[in-house]
């Protein structure tokens, strides 16, 4: 991976990490009114917030793994076959772990 590409990838990944951390902080800081008349609505909202939080944490883990790969020189290599992930795929999904073949057909 060229230096320019790795710099651009790092910038994208760091921006995504910061946005995810902000979203998680907002979700974690959300306050639910225990005295609200419709407790089932509060329960539903809490469940939805928990699902969203879990999804955001998974995405954050993927972004942090991609940043670690940039640091150790393995960014842009498919975890399944070791071949380079296409630039177009990395541009669309900077935290991609696999080439398009192995993303759609994991072993």
Biopython code that builds the backbone (N, CA, C, O; Angstrom):
import numpy as np
from Bio.PDB.StructureBuilder import StructureBuilder

atoms = [
    (1, "UNK", "N", (0.845, -1.168, 0.000)),
    (1, "UNK", "CA", (0.000, 0.000, 0.000)),
    (1, "UNK", "C", (0.893, 1.234, 0.000)),
    (1, "UNK", "O", (1.868, 1.315, 0.747)),
    (2, "UNK", "N", (0.547, 2.179, -0.840)),
    (2, "UNK", "CA", (1.371, 3.383, -0.928)),
    (2, "UNK", "C", (1.186, 4.252, 0.308)),
    (2, "UNK", "O", (0.180, 4.158, 1.011)),
    (3, "UNK", "N", (2.176, 5.098, 0.555)),
    (3, "UNK", "CA", (2.137, 5.981, 1.724)),
    (3, "UNK", "C", (0.924, 6.913, 1.665)),
    (3, "UNK", "O", (0.273, 7.156, 2.681)),
    (4, "UNK", "N", (0.623, 7.436, 0.467)),
    (4, "UNK", "CA", (-0.516, 8.342, 0.319)),
    (4, "UNK", "C", (-1.807, 7.604, 0.667)),
    (4, "UNK", "O", (-2.663, 8.141, 1.369)),
    (5, "UNK", "N", (-1.943, 6.386, 0.178)),
    (5, "UNK", "CA", (-3.146, 5.611, 0.438)),
    (5, "UNK", "C", (-3.267, 5.280, 1.917)),
    (5, "UNK", "O", (-4.360, 5.360, 2.477)),
    (6, "UNK", "N", (-2.165, 4.909, 2.558)),
    (6, "UNK", "CA", (-2.237, 4.577, 3.973)),
    (6, "UNK", "C", (-2.563, 5.805, 4.816)),
    (6, "UNK", "O", (-3.258, 5.695, 5.826)),
    (7, "UNK", "N", (-2.069, 6.966, 4.413)),
    (7, "UNK", "CA", (-2.391, 8.207, 5.125)),
    (7, "UNK", "C", (-3.881, 8.510, 4.977)),
    (7, "UNK", "O", (-4.542, 8.882, 5.947)),
    (8, "UNK", "N", (-4.405, 8.351, 3.769)),
    (8, "UNK", "CA", (-5.835, 8.593, 3.537)),
    (8, "UNK", "C", (-6.680, 7.581, 4.304)),
    (8, "UNK", "O", (-7.697, 7.943, 4.896)),
    (9, "UNK", "N", (-6.268, 6.322, 4.298)),
    (9, "UNK", "CA", (-7.005, 5.285, 5.021)),
    (9, "UNK", "C", (-7.007, 5.584, 6.513)),
    (9, "UNK", "O", (-8.044, 5.473, 7.167)),
    (10, "UNK", "N", (-5.867, 5.959, 7.050)),
    (10, "UNK", "CA", (-5.784, 6.286, 8.478)),
    (10, "UNK", "C", (-6.722, 7.451, 8.809)),
    (10, "UNK", "O", (-7.422, 7.412, 9.821)),
    (11, "UNK", "N", (-6.738, 8.476, 7.968)),
    (11, "UNK", "CA", (-7.605, 9.628, 8.218)),
    (11, "UNK", "C", (-9.075, 9.218, 8.214)),
    (11, "UNK", "O", (-9.839, 9.644, 9.080)),
    (12, "UNK", "N", (-9.473, 8.396, 7.248)),
    (12, "UNK", "CA", (-10.858, 7.917, 7.189)),
    (12, "UNK", "C", (-11.206, 7.079, 8.413)),
    (12, "UNK", "O", (-12.260, 7.262, 9.023)),
    (13, "UNK", "N", (-10.320, 6.167, 8.765)),
    (13, "UNK", "CA", (-10.562, 5.287, 9.906)),
    (13, "UNK", "C", (-10.607, 6.059, 11.223)),
    (13, "UNK", "O", (-11.450, 5.784, 12.077)),
    (14, "UNK", "N", (-9.713, 7.010, 11.387)),
    (14, "UNK", "CA", (-9.715, 7.809, 12.618)),
    (14, "UNK", "C", (-10.975, 8.657, 12.721)),
    (14, "UNK", "O", (-11.530, 8.814, 13.809)),
    (15, "UNK", "N", (-11.435, 9.209, 11.591)),
    (15, "UNK", "CA", (-12.670, 9.998, 11.599)),
    (15, "UNK", "C", (-13.862, 9.106, 11.937)),
    (15, "UNK", "O", (-14.749, 9.504, 12.692)),
    (16, "UNK", "N", (-13.877, 7.899, 11.376)),
    (16, "UNK", "CA", (-14.970, 6.966, 11.677)),
    (16, "UNK", "C", (-14.925, 6.545, 13.147)),
    (16, "UNK", "O", (-15.963, 6.458, 13.802)),
    (17, "UNK", "N", (-13.723, 6.286, 13.661)),
    (17, "UNK", "CA", (-13.579, 5.917, 15.075)),
    (17, "UNK", "C", (-14.116, 7.027, 15.971)),
    (17, "UNK", "O", (-14.851, 6.763, 16.922)),
    (18, "UNK", "N", (-13.746, 8.277, 15.662)),
    (18, "UNK", "CA", (-14.203, 9.402, 16.480)),
    (18, "UNK", "C", (-15.720, 9.533, 16.442)),
    (18, "UNK", "O", (-16.348, 9.788, 17.469)),
    (19, "UNK", "N", (-16.315, 9.359, 15.255)),
    (19, "UNK", "CA", (-17.773, 9.457, 15.127)),
    (19, "UNK", "C", (-18.471, 8.342, 15.902)),
    (19, "UNK", "O", (-19.484, 8.577, 16.561)),
    (20, "UNK", "N", (-17.928, 7.137, 15.822)),
    (20, "UNK", "CA", (-18.506, 6.009, 16.553)),
    (20, "UNK", "C", (-18.413, 6.222, 18.059)),
    (20, "UNK", "O", (-19.366, 5.946, 18.788)),
    (21, "UNK", "N", (-17.276, 6.709, 18.522)),
    (21, "UNK", "CA", (-17.114, 6.967, 19.954)),
    (21, "UNK", "C", (-18.091, 8.032, 20.433)),
    (21, "UNK", "O", (-18.622, 7.931, 21.539)),
    (22, "UNK", "N", (-18.330, 9.041, 19.622)),
    (22, "UNK", "CA", (-19.288, 10.092, 19.971)),
    (22, "UNK", "C", (-20.699, 9.519, 20.056)),
    (22, "UNK", "O", (-21.432, 9.801, 21.004)),
    (23, "UNK", "N", (-21.080, 8.710, 19.060)),
    (23, "UNK", "CA", (-22.411, 8.101, 19.073)),
    (23, "UNK", "C", (-22.599, 7.206, 20.295)),
    (23, "UNK", "O", (-23.647, 7.235, 20.940)),
    (24, "UNK", "N", (-21.581, 6.416, 20.608)),
    (24, "UNK", "CA", (-21.662, 5.533, 21.771)),
    (24, "UNK", "C", (-21.797, 6.331, 23.067)),
    (24, "UNK", "O", (-22.577, 5.964, 23.946)),
    (25, "UNK", "N", (-21.049, 7.404, 23.185)),
    (25, "UNK", "CA", (-21.130, 8.241, 24.387)),
    (25, "UNK", "C", (-22.532, 8.838, 24.528)),
    (25, "UNK", "O", (-23.066, 8.921, 25.634)),
    (26, "UNK", "N", (-23.120, 9.248, 23.415)),
    (26, "UNK", "CA", (-24.473, 9.804, 23.461)),
    (26, "UNK", "C", (-25.484, 8.734, 23.870)),
    (26, "UNK", "O", (-26.383, 9.005, 24.666)),
    (27, "UNK", "N", (-25.342, 7.525, 23.333)),
    (27, "UNK", "CA", (-26.252, 6.442, 23.704)),
    (27, "UNK", "C", (-26.086, 6.055, 25.165)),
    (27, "UNK", "O", (-27.068, 5.854, 25.879)),
    (28, "UNK", "N", (-24.839, 5.953, 25.603)),
    (28, "UNK", "CA", (-24.571, 5.553, 26.982)),
    (28, "UNK", "C", (-25.040, 6.612, 27.975)),
    (28, "UNK", "O", (-25.376, 6.292, 29.116)),
    (29, "UNK", "N", (-25.064, 7.865, 27.545)),
    (29, "UNK", "CA", (-25.477, 8.950, 28.425)),
    (29, "UNK", "C", (-26.970, 9.221, 28.392)),
    (29, "UNK", "O", (-27.462, 10.105, 29.094)),
    (30, "UNK", "N", (-27.689, 8.467, 27.583)),
    (30, "UNK", "CA", (-29.130, 8.675, 27.443)),
    (30, "UNK", "C", (-29.845, 8.320, 28.735)),
    (30, "UNK", "O", (-29.549, 7.305, 29.365)),
    (31, "UNK", "N", (-30.792, 9.167, 29.122)),
    (31, "UNK", "CA", (-31.524, 8.968, 30.368)),
    (31, "UNK", "C", (-32.967, 8.591, 30.036)),
    (31, "UNK", "O", (-33.604, 9.226, 29.197)),
    (32, "UNK", "N", (-33.469, 7.567, 30.693)),
    (32, "UNK", "CA", (-34.841, 7.119, 30.496)),
    (32, "UNK", "C", (-35.663, 7.489, 31.726)),
    (32, "UNK", "O", (-35.233, 7.293, 32.863)),
    (33, "UNK", "N", (-36.826, 8.016, 31.480)),
    (33, "UNK", "CA", (-37.698, 8.449, 32.568)),
    (33, "UNK", "C", (-38.396, 7.237, 33.180)),
    (33, "UNK", "O", (-39.283, 6.648, 32.561)),
    (34, "UNK", "N", (-37.997, 6.869, 34.390)),
    (34, "UNK", "CA", (-38.570, 5.710, 35.069)),
    (34, "UNK", "C", (-40.024, 5.943, 35.449)),
    (34, "UNK", "O", (-40.756, 4.987, 35.704)),
    (35, "UNK", "N", (-40.451, 7.193, 35.491)),
    (35, "UNK", "CA", (-41.828, 7.509, 35.864)),
    (35, "UNK", "C", (-42.750, 7.658, 34.662)),
    (35, "UNK", "O", (-43.921, 8.010, 34.802)),
    (36, "UNK", "N", (-42.209, 7.388, 33.488)),
    (36, "UNK", "CA", (-43.005, 7.505, 32.271)),
    (36, "UNK", "C", (-44.176, 6.535, 32.338)),
    (36, "UNK", "O", (-44.006, 5.384, 32.741)),
    (37, "UNK", "N", (-45.361, 6.989, 31.947)),
    (37, "UNK", "CA", (-46.578, 6.187, 32.083)),
    (37, "UNK", "C", (-46.533, 4.884, 31.286)),
    (37, "UNK", "O", (-47.108, 3.881, 31.708)),
    (38, "UNK", "N", (-45.861, 4.891, 30.150)),
    (38, "UNK", "CA", (-45.826, 3.701, 29.301)),
    (38, "UNK", "C", (-44.482, 3.000, 29.468)),
    (38, "UNK", "O", (-43.554, 3.230, 28.693)),
    (39, "UNK", "N", (-44.383, 2.153, 30.472)),
    (39, "UNK", "CA", (-43.111, 1.484, 30.746)),
    (39, "UNK", "C", (-42.706, 0.533, 29.630)),
    (39, "UNK", "O", (-41.517, 0.280, 29.439)),
    (40, "UNK", "N", (-43.675, 0.003, 28.890)),
    (40, "UNK", "CA", (-43.319, -0.877, 27.770)),
    (40, "UNK", "C", (-42.599, -0.087, 26.683)),
    (40, "UNK", "O", (-41.710, -0.616, 26.016)),
    (41, "UNK", "N", (-42.974, 1.163, 26.505)),
    (41, "UNK", "CA", (-42.292, 2.020, 25.522)),
    (41, "UNK", "C", (-40.849, 2.277, 25.961)),
    (41, "UNK", "O", (-39.935, 2.238, 25.137)),
    (42, "UNK", "N", (-40.646, 2.537, 27.238)),
    (42, "UNK", "CA", (-39.301, 2.760, 27.774)),
    (42, "UNK", "C", (-38.468, 1.500, 27.604)),
    (42, "UNK", "O", (-37.303, 1.572, 27.213)),
    (43, "UNK", "N", (-39.052, 0.355, 27.893)),
    (43, "UNK", "CA", (-38.350, -0.921, 27.742)),
    (43, "UNK", "C", (-37.968, -1.151, 26.284)),
    (43, "UNK", "O", (-36.853, -1.586, 25.994)),
    (44, "UNK", "N", (-38.883, -0.862, 25.372)),
    (44, "UNK", "CA", (-38.602, -1.021, 23.943)),
    (44, "UNK", "C", (-37.476, -0.094, 23.503)),
    (44, "UNK", "O", (-36.590, -0.500, 22.751)),
    (45, "UNK", "N", (-37.510, 1.153, 23.972)),
    (45, "UNK", "CA", (-36.457, 2.112, 23.610)),
    (45, "UNK", "C", (-35.104, 1.681, 24.159)),
    (45, "UNK", "O", (-34.085, 1.812, 23.481)),
    (46, "UNK", "N", (-35.092, 1.169, 25.379)),
    (46, "UNK", "CA", (-33.831, 0.681, 25.960)),
    (46, "UNK", "C", (-33.282, -0.485, 25.142)),
    (46, "UNK", "O", (-32.083, -0.552, 24.875)),
    (47, "UNK", "N", (-34.162, -1.400, 24.747)),
    (47, "UNK", "CA", (-33.734, -2.543, 23.944)),
    (47, "UNK", "C", (-33.166, -2.112, 22.606)),
    (47, "UNK", "O", (-32.147, -2.638, 22.157)),
    (48, "UNK", "N", (-33.817, -1.164, 21.976)),
    (48, "UNK", "CA", (-33.340, -0.646, 20.694)),
    (48, "UNK", "C", (-31.987, 0.050, 20.859)),
    (48, "UNK", "O", (-31.086, -0.128, 20.039)),
    (49, "UNK", "N", (-31.856, 0.832, 21.911)),
    (49, "UNK", "CA", (-30.591, 1.529, 22.178)),
    (49, "UNK", "C", (-29.475, 0.523, 22.450)),
    (49, "UNK", "O", (-28.338, 0.729, 22.025)),
    (50, "UNK", "N", (-29.792, -0.556, 23.152)),
    (50, "UNK", "CA", (-28.784, -1.587, 23.438)),
    (50, "UNK", "C", (-28.338, -2.294, 22.162)),
    (50, "UNK", "O", (-27.149, -2.549, 21.974)),
    (51, "UNK", "N", (-29.286, -2.610, 21.290)),
    (51, "UNK", "CA", (-28.928, -3.247, 20.008)),
    (51, "UNK", "C", (-28.052, -2.313, 19.174)),
    (51, "UNK", "O", (-27.055, -2.746, 18.598)),
    (52, "UNK", "N", (-28.420, -1.042, 19.110)),
    (52, "UNK", "CA", (-27.634, -0.071, 18.357)),
    (52, "UNK", "C", (-26.245, 0.075, 18.965)),
    (52, "UNK", "O", (-25.253, 0.140, 18.238)),
    (53, "UNK", "N", (-26.167, 0.128, 20.279)),
    (53, "UNK", "CA", (-24.884, 0.247, 20.965)),
    (53, "UNK", "C", (-23.987, -0.953, 20.651)),
    (53, "UNK", "O", (-22.795, -0.788, 20.391)),
    (54, "UNK", "N", (-24.558, -2.149, 20.676)),
    (54, "UNK", "CA", (-23.774, -3.348, 20.359)),
    (54, "UNK", "C", (-23.257, -3.312, 18.927)),
    (54, "UNK", "O", (-22.112, -3.684, 18.670)),
    (55, "UNK", "N", (-24.086, -2.872, 18.006)),
    (55, "UNK", "CA", (-23.674, -2.766, 16.607)),
    (55, "UNK", "C", (-22.554, -1.731, 16.448)),
    (55, "UNK", "O", (-21.579, -1.969, 15.735)),
    (56, "UNK", "N", (-22.702, -0.587, 17.113)),
    (56, "UNK", "CA", (-21.674, 0.452, 17.045)),
    (56, "UNK", "C", (-20.353, -0.047, 17.645)),
    (56, "UNK", "O", (-19.282, 0.254, 17.119)),
    (57, "UNK", "N", (-20.426, -0.800, 18.733)),
    (57, "UNK", "CA", (-19.211, -1.341, 19.354)),
    (57, "UNK", "C", (-18.511, -2.340, 18.428)),
    (57, "UNK", "O", (-17.282, -2.359, 18.352)),
    (58, "UNK", "N", (-19.288, -3.167, 17.724)),
    (58, "UNK", "CA", (-18.701, -4.112, 16.775)),
    (58, "UNK", "C", (-17.995, -3.363, 15.648)),
    (58, "UNK", "O", (-16.888, -3.722, 15.249)),
    (59, "UNK", "N", (-18.644, -2.324, 15.144)),
    (59, "UNK", "CA", (-18.036, -1.522, 14.075)),
    (59, "UNK", "C", (-16.790, -0.823, 14.589)),
    (59, "UNK", "O", (-15.785, -0.756, 13.882)),
    (60, "UNK", "N", (-16.838, -0.306, 15.802)),
    (60, "UNK", "CA", (-15.673, 0.349, 16.407)),
    (60, "UNK", "C", (-14.521, -0.644, 16.542)),
    (60, "UNK", "O", (-13.372, -0.293, 16.276)),
    (61, "UNK", "N", (-14.814, -1.874, 16.950)),
    (61, "UNK", "CA", (-13.771, -2.903, 17.055)),
    (61, "UNK", "C", (-13.123, -3.162, 15.693)),
    (61, "UNK", "O", (-11.906, -3.321, 15.604)),
    (62, "UNK", "N", (-13.937, -3.205, 14.628)),
    (62, "UNK", "CA", (-13.402, -3.420, 13.284)),
    (62, "UNK", "C", (-12.508, -2.261, 12.852)),
    (62, "UNK", "O", (-11.455, -2.472, 12.250)),
    (63, "UNK", "N", (-12.931, -1.043, 13.159)),
    (63, "UNK", "CA", (-12.137, 0.143, 12.803)),
    (63, "UNK", "C", (-10.817, 0.132, 13.569)),
    (63, "UNK", "O", (-9.764, 0.407, 12.994)),
    (64, "UNK", "N", (-10.866, -0.182, 14.849)),
    (64, "UNK", "CA", (-9.631, -0.224, 15.639)),
    (64, "UNK", "C", (-8.704, -1.335, 15.159)),
    (64, "UNK", "O", (-7.484, -1.171, 15.182)),
    (65, "UNK", "N", (-9.263, -2.464, 14.724)),
    (65, "UNK", "CA", (-8.443, -3.545, 14.168)),
    (65, "UNK", "C", (-7.767, -3.087, 12.874)),
    (65, "UNK", "O", (-6.604, -3.410, 12.633)),
    (66, "UNK", "N", (-8.488, -2.342, 12.050)),
    (66, "UNK", "CA", (-7.901, -1.828, 10.809)),
    (66, "UNK", "C", (-6.773, -0.836, 11.106)),
    (66, "UNK", "O", (-5.748, -0.843, 10.423)),
    (67, "UNK", "N", (-6.955, 0.009, 12.112)),
    (67, "UNK", "CA", (-5.887, 0.943, 12.495)),
    (67, "UNK", "C", (-4.658, 0.180, 12.997)),
    (67, "UNK", "O", (-3.525, 0.566, 12.712)),
    (68, "UNK", "N", (-4.886, -0.893, 13.738)),
    (68, "UNK", "CA", (-3.756, -1.710, 14.206)),
    (68, "UNK", "C", (-3.034, -2.352, 13.017)),
    (68, "UNK", "O", (-1.809, -2.478, 13.027)),
    (69, "UNK", "N", (-3.786, -2.753, 12.003)),
    (69, "UNK", "CA", (-3.171, -3.332, 10.801)),
    (69, "UNK", "C", (-2.326, -2.289, 10.064)),
    (69, "UNK", "O", (-1.274, -2.610, 9.511)),
    (70, "UNK", "N", (-2.794, -1.044, 10.063)),
    (70, "UNK", "CA", (-1.982, 0.014, 9.458)),
    (70, "UNK", "C", (-0.658, 0.128, 10.196)),
    (70, "UNK", "O", (0.393, 0.303, 9.578)),
    (71, "UNK", "N", (-0.709, 0.029, 11.509)),
    (71, "UNK", "CA", (0.503, 0.140, 12.322)),
    (71, "UNK", "C", (1.462, -1.018, 12.101)),
    (71, "UNK", "O", (2.679, -0.827, 12.097)),
    (72, "UNK", "N", (0.916, -2.231, 11.913)),
    (72, "UNK", "CA", (1.814, -3.386, 11.759)),
    (72, "UNK", "C", (2.102, -3.767, 10.305)),
    (72, "UNK", "O", (2.798, -4.747, 10.040)),
    (73, "UNK", "N", (1.560, -2.982, 9.366)),
    (73, "UNK", "CA", (1.886, -3.202, 7.956)),
    (73, "UNK", "C", (1.060, -4.262, 7.249)),
    (73, "UNK", "O", (1.411, -4.673, 6.143)),
    (74, "UNK", "N", (-0.029, -4.715, 7.859)),
    (74, "UNK", "CA", (-0.850, -5.733, 7.213)),
    (74, "UNK", "C", (-2.176, -5.186, 6.700)),
    (74, "UNK", "O", (-3.025, -5.954, 6.248)),
    (75, "UNK", "N", (-2.364, -3.886, 6.763)),
    (75, "UNK", "CA", (-3.607, -3.281, 6.278)),
    (75, "UNK", "C", (-3.746, -3.523, 4.782)),
    (75, "UNK", "O", (-2.782, -3.419, 4.024)),
    (76, "UNK", "N", (-4.965, -3.848, 4.376)),
    (76, "UNK", "CA", (-5.242, -4.037, 2.954)),
    (76, "UNK", "C", (-5.000, -5.450, 2.459)),
    (76, "UNK", "O", (-5.116, -5.716, 1.263)),
    (77, "UNK", "N", (-4.664, -6.367, 3.369)),
    (77, "UNK", "CA", (-4.460, -7.765, 2.990)),
    (77, "UNK", "C", (-5.616, -8.601, 3.514)),
    (77, "UNK", "O", (-6.033, -8.452, 4.662)),
    (78, "UNK", "N", (-6.125, -9.475, 2.669)),
    (78, "UNK", "CA", (-7.239, -10.349, 3.037)),
    (78, "UNK", "C", (-6.813, -11.291, 4.155)),
    (78, "UNK", "O", (-5.755, -11.915, 4.078)),
    (79, "UNK", "N", (-7.636, -11.392, 5.189)),
    (79, "UNK", "CA", (-7.327, -12.281, 6.310)),
    (79, "UNK", "C", (-7.452, -13.750, 5.928)),
    (79, "UNK", "O", (-6.892, -14.611, 6.608)),
    (80, "UNK", "N", (-8.174, -14.052, 4.857)),
    (80, "UNK", "CA", (-8.359, -15.442, 4.427)),
    (80, "UNK", "C", (-7.233, -15.919, 3.510)),
    (80, "UNK", "O", (-6.639, -16.972, 3.744)),
    (81, "UNK", "N", (-6.945, -15.141, 2.469)),
    (81, "UNK", "CA", (-5.987, -15.612, 1.457)),
    (81, "UNK", "C", (-4.669, -14.846, 1.452)),
    (81, "UNK", "O", (-3.704, -15.293, 0.832)),
    (82, "UNK", "N", (-4.611, -13.706, 2.128)),
    (82, "UNK", "CA", (-3.391, -12.922, 2.186)),
    (82, "UNK", "C", (-3.152, -12.033, 0.982)),
    (82, "UNK", "O", (-2.160, -11.305, 0.935)),
    (83, "UNK", "N", (-4.054, -12.083, 0.002)),
    (83, "UNK", "CA", (-3.932, -11.233, -1.181)),
    (83, "UNK", "C", (-4.404, -9.817, -0.862)),
    (83, "UNK", "O", (-5.129, -9.589, 0.107)),
    (84, "UNK", "N", (-3.976, -8.874, -1.698)),
    (84, "UNK", "CA", (-4.368, -7.481, -1.501)),
    (84, "UNK", "C", (-5.865, -7.298, -1.741)),
    (84, "UNK", "O", (-6.430, -7.846, -2.688)),
    (85, "UNK", "N", (-6.488, -6.524, -0.870)),
    (85, "UNK", "CA", (-7.885, -6.144, -1.047)),
    (85, "UNK", "C", (-7.894, -4.984, -2.039)),
    (85, "UNK", "O", (-7.050, -4.091, -1.957)),
    (86, "UNK", "N", (-8.837, -4.993, -2.969)),
    (86, "UNK", "CA", (-8.856, -3.952, -4.000)),
    (86, "UNK", "C", (-9.001, -2.567, -3.386)),
    (86, "UNK", "O", (-9.645, -2.390, -2.352)),
    (87, "UNK", "N", (-8.393, -1.601, -4.040)),
    (87, "UNK", "CA", (-8.466, -0.220, -3.583)),
    (87, "UNK", "C", (-9.889, 0.291, -3.537)),
    (87, "UNK", "O", (-10.249, 1.045, -2.633)),
    (88, "UNK", "N", (-10.711, -0.113, -4.510)),
    (88, "UNK", "CA", (-12.106, 0.330, -4.535)),
    (88, "UNK", "C", (-12.862, -0.189, -3.311)),
    (88, "UNK", "O", (-13.678, 0.523, -2.726)),
    (89, "UNK", "N", (-12.580, -1.443, -2.930)),
    (89, "UNK", "CA", (-13.253, -2.015, -1.748)),
    (89, "UNK", "C", (-12.800, -1.284, -0.485)),
    (89, "UNK", "O", (-13.621, -0.966, 0.375)),
    (90, "UNK", "N", (-11.500, -1.017, -0.370)),
    (90, "UNK", "CA", (-10.994, -0.310, 0.808)),
    (90, "UNK", "C", (-11.506, 1.128, 0.866)),
    (90, "UNK", "O", (-11.731, 1.677, 1.944)),
    (91, "UNK", "N", (-11.683, 1.723, -0.305)),
    (91, "UNK", "CA", (-12.216, 3.085, -0.328)),
    (91, "UNK", "C", (-13.662, 3.082, 0.157)),
    (91, "UNK", "O", (-14.076, 3.978, 0.893)),
    (92, "UNK", "N", (-14.428, 2.075, -0.257)),
    (92, "UNK", "CA", (-15.825, 1.980, 0.151)),
    (92, "UNK", "C", (-15.970, 1.523, 1.594)),
    (92, "UNK", "O", (-16.859, 1.975, 2.316)),
    (93, "UNK", "N", (-15.076, 0.613, 2.011)),
    (93, "UNK", "CA", (-15.120, 0.049, 3.363)),
    (93, "UNK", "C", (-13.705, 0.025, 3.929)),
    (93, "UNK", "O", (-13.037, -1.007, 3.860)),
    (94, "UNK", "N", (-13.237, 1.129, 4.482)),
    (94, "UNK", "CA", (-11.849, 1.190, 4.949)),
    (94, "UNK", "C", (-11.469, 0.128, 5.974)),
    (94, "UNK", "O", (-10.290, -0.199, 6.112)),
    (95, "UNK", "N", (-12.444, -0.415, 6.694)),
    (95, "UNK", "CA", (-12.145, -1.430, 7.705)),
    (95, "UNK", "C", (-12.324, -2.858, 7.174)),
    (95, "UNK", "O", (-12.360, -3.808, 7.956)),
    (96, "UNK", "N", (-12.434, -3.012, 5.855)),
    (96, "UNK", "CA", (-12.640, -4.338, 5.257)),
    (96, "UNK", "C", (-11.516, -5.284, 5.684)),
    (96, "UNK", "O", (-10.341, -4.919, 5.675)),
    (97, "UNK", "N", (-11.905, -6.508, 6.057)),
    (97, "UNK", "CA", (-10.943, -7.502, 6.527)),
    (97, "UNK", "C", (-10.600, -8.521, 5.442)),
    (97, "UNK", "O", (-9.563, -9.182, 5.495)),
    (98, "UNK", "N", (-11.489, -8.632, 4.462)),
    (98, "UNK", "CA", (-11.306, -9.650, 3.428)),
    (98, "UNK", "C", (-11.512, -9.083, 2.037)),
    (98, "UNK", "O", (-12.208, -8.084, 1.853)),
    (99, "UNK", "N", (-10.900, -9.732, 1.068)),
    (99, "UNK", "CA", (-11.132, -9.391, -0.331)),
    (99, "UNK", "C", (-12.592, -9.710, -0.649)),
    (99, "UNK", "O", (-13.268, -10.374, 0.137)),
    (100, "UNK", "N", (-13.074, -9.245, -1.785)),
    (100, "UNK", "CA", (-14.474, -9.427, -2.123)),
    (100, "UNK", "C", (-14.839, -10.903, -2.239)),
    (100, "UNK", "O", (-15.955, -11.289, -1.891)),
    (101, "UNK", "N", (-13.929, -11.722, -2.716)),
    (101, "UNK", "CA", (-14.202, -13.163, -2.840)),
    (101, "UNK", "C", (-14.456, -13.785, -1.477)),
    (101, "UNK", "O", (-15.422, -14.528, -1.303)),
    (102, "UNK", "N", (-13.599, -13.489, -0.515)),
    (102, "UNK", "CA", (-13.738, -14.096, 0.797)),
    (102, "UNK", "C", (-14.744, -13.381, 1.697)),
    (102, "UNK", "O", (-15.163, -13.932, 2.715)),
    (103, "UNK", "N", (-15.124, -12.189, 1.339)),
    (103, "UNK", "CA", (-16.163, -11.501, 2.095)),
    (103, "UNK", "C", (-17.517, -12.136, 1.789)),
    (103, "UNK", "O", (-18.382, -12.230, 2.661)),
    (104, "UNK", "N", (-17.688, -12.567, 0.546)),
    (104, "UNK", "CA", (-18.966, -13.166, 0.157)),
    (104, "UNK", "C", (-18.955, -14.691, 0.299)),
    (104, "UNK", "O", (-20.018, -15.306, 0.386)),
    (105, "UNK", "N", (-17.773, -15.306, 0.323)),
    (105, "UNK", "CA", (-17.646, -16.767, 0.450)),
    (105, "UNK", "C", (-16.587, -17.129, 1.467)),
    (105, "UNK", "O", (-15.541, -17.663, 1.098)),
    (106, "UNK", "N", (-16.832, -16.849, 2.761)),
    (106, "UNK", "CA", (-15.794, -17.184, 3.749)),
    (106, "UNK", "C", (-15.584, -18.691, 3.820)),
    (106, "UNK", "O", (-16.502, -19.476, 3.578)),
    (107, "UNK", "N", (-14.373, -19.073, 4.151)),
    (107, "UNK", "CA", (-14.043, -20.506, 4.225)),
    (107, "UNK", "C", (-14.728, -21.170, 5.384)),
    (107, "UNK", "O", (-14.562, -22.371, 5.595)),
]
sb = StructureBuilder()
sb.init_structure("model")
sb.init_model(0)
sb.init_chain("A")
sb.init_seg("    ")
for serial, (resi, resn, name, xyz) in enumerate(atoms, 1):
    if name == "N":
        sb.init_residue(resn, " ", resi, " ")
    sb.init_atom(name, np.array(xyz, "f"), 0.0, 1.0, " ", f" {name:<3s}", serial, name[0])
structure = sb.get_structure()
